Amino acid sequence: MRPHKYKVDPVYVNFRWCYSTGSGSDNIYLAGCICSVIIRSGNLLYTVVEKYYAVQIKS
């Protein structure tokens, strides 16, 4: 249930309230995530909230 933060330039993705399942430090399985995506466009900041299900993130 820890917040997982990943940086994808120029998009910042912040995973909150994520259920992580599986084992190992290489792969993180996220299900039912509520993500707040902050997109930088010039001097403006856009916040997009989306739901992600069954997301696999490889580090």
Phi and psi in degrees as GROMACS dihedral restraints (atoms count N, CA, C in turn):
[ dihedral_restraints ]
;  ai    aj    ak    al  type     phi  dphi    fc
    3     4     5     6     1   -81.2    20    10
    4     5     6     7     1   147.2    20    10
    6     7     8     9     1   -68.7    20    10
    7     8     9    10     1   129.9    20    10
    9    10    11    12     1  -108.7    20    10
   10    11    12    13     1   123.2    20    10
   12    13    14    15     1  -114.2    20    10
   13    14    15    16     1   131.1    20    10
   15    16    17    18     1  -131.2    20    10
   16    17    18    19     1   143.2    20    10
   18    19    20    21     1  -109.7    20    10
   19    20    21    22     1   120.8    20    10
   21    22    23    24     1  -123.8    20    10
   22    23    24    25     1    99.3    20    10
   24    25    26    27     1   -64.1    20    10
   25    26    27    28     1   128.7    20    10
   27    28    29    30     1   -97.1    20    10
   28    29    30    31     1    28.4    20    10
   30    31    32    33     1  -109.1    20    10
   31    32    33    34     1   128.4    20    10
   33    34    35    36     1  -105.7    20    10
   34    35    36    37     1   121.1    20    10
   36    37    38    39     1  -109.2    20    10
   37    38    39    40     1   127.5    20    10
   39    40    41    42     1  -120.0    20    10
   40    41    42    43     1   111.4    20    10
   42    43    44    45     1   -87.9    20    10
   43    44    45    46     1   122.3    20    10
   45    46    47    48     1  -124.2    20    10
   46    47    48    49     1   152.0    20    10
   48    49    50    51     1    53.3    20    10
   49    50    51    52     1    49.3    20    10
   51    52    53    54     1   -99.4    20    10
   52    53    54    55     1   137.6    20    10
   54    55    56    57     1   -94.1    20    10
   55    56    57    58     1   114.6    20    10
   57    58    59    60     1  -101.7    20    10
   58    59    60    61     1   127.1    20    10
   60    61    62    63     1  -123.4    20    10
   61    62    63    64     1   169.3    20    10
   63    64    65    66     1    91.8    20    10
   64    65    66    67     1  -180.0    20    10
   66    67    68    69     1  -132.2    20    10
   67    68    69    70     1   165.7    20    10
   69    70    71    72     1    98.8    20    10
   70    71    72    73     1   155.6    20    10
   72    73    74    75     1   -98.0    20    10
   73    74    75    76     1   -10.4    20    10
   75    76    77    78     1   -79.9    20    10
   76    77    78    79     1   -40.4    20    10
   78    79    80    81     1  -114.8    20    10
   79    80    81    82     1   132.1    20    10
   81    82    83    84     1  -119.9    20    10
   82    83    84    85     1   118.9    20    10
   84    85    86    87     1   -97.1    20    10
   85    86    87    88     1   123.8    20    10
   87    88    89    90     1  -116.7    20    10
   88    89    90    91     1   134.8    20    10
   90    91    92    93     1  -135.1    20    10
   91    92    93    94     1   136.5    20    10
   93    94    95    96     1    66.3    20    10
   94    95    96    97     1    42.3    20    10
   96    97    98    99     1   -88.1    20    10
   97    98    99   100     1   142.9    20    10
   99   100   101   102     1  -106.7    20    10
  100   101   102   103     1   113.2    20    10
  102   103   104   105     1  -112.5    20    10
  103   104   105   106     1   136.2    20    10
  105   106   107   108     1  -107.2    20    10
  106   107   108   109     1   114.6    20    10
  108   109   110   111     1  -102.6    20    10
  109   110   111   112     1   121.7    20    10
  111   112   113   114     1  -104.4    20    10
  112   113   114   115     1   117.1    20    10
  114   115   116   117     1  -107.7    20    10
  115   116   117   118     1   125.5    20    10
  117   118   119   120     1   -92.0    20    10
  118   119   120   121     1   120.9    20    10
  120   121   122   123     1  -128.7    20    10
  121   122   123   124     1    97.7    20    10
  123   124   125   126     1    68.2    20    10
  124   125   126   127     1  -122.0    20    10
  126   127   128   129     1   -98.9    20    10
  127   128   129   130     1     4.7    20    10
  129   130   131   132     1  -100.8    20    10
  130   131   132   133     1   148.9    20    10
  132   133   134   135     1  -120.2    20    10
  133   134   135   136     1   127.0    20    10
  135   136   137   138     1  -111.0    20    10
  136   137   138   139     1   134.3    20    10
  138   139   140   141     1  -113.2    20    10
  139   140   141   142     1   119.9    20    10
  141   142   143   144     1  -118.4    20    10
  142   143   144   145     1   122.2    20    10
  144   145   146   147     1  -102.3    20    10
  145   146   147   148     1   121.6    20    10
  147   148   149   150     1  -131.6    20    10
  148   149   150   151     1   163.2    20    10
  150   151   152   153     1  -107.2    20    10
  151   152   153   154     1   132.6    20    10
  153   154   155   156     1  -118.6    20    10
  154   155   156   157     1   136.9    20    10
  156   157   158   159     1  -127.6    20    10
  157   158   159   160     1   137.3    20    10
  159   160   161   162     1    53.4    20    10
  160   161   162   163     1    58.9    20    10
  162   163   164   165     1  -101.1    20    10
  163   164   165   166     1   129.9    20    10
  165   166   167   168     1  -109.4    20    10
  166   167   168   169     1   124.4    20    10
  168   169   170   171     1  -115.2    20    10
  169   170   171   172     1   123.3    20    10
  171   172   173   174     1  -103.5    20    10
  172   173   174   175     1   129.3    20    10
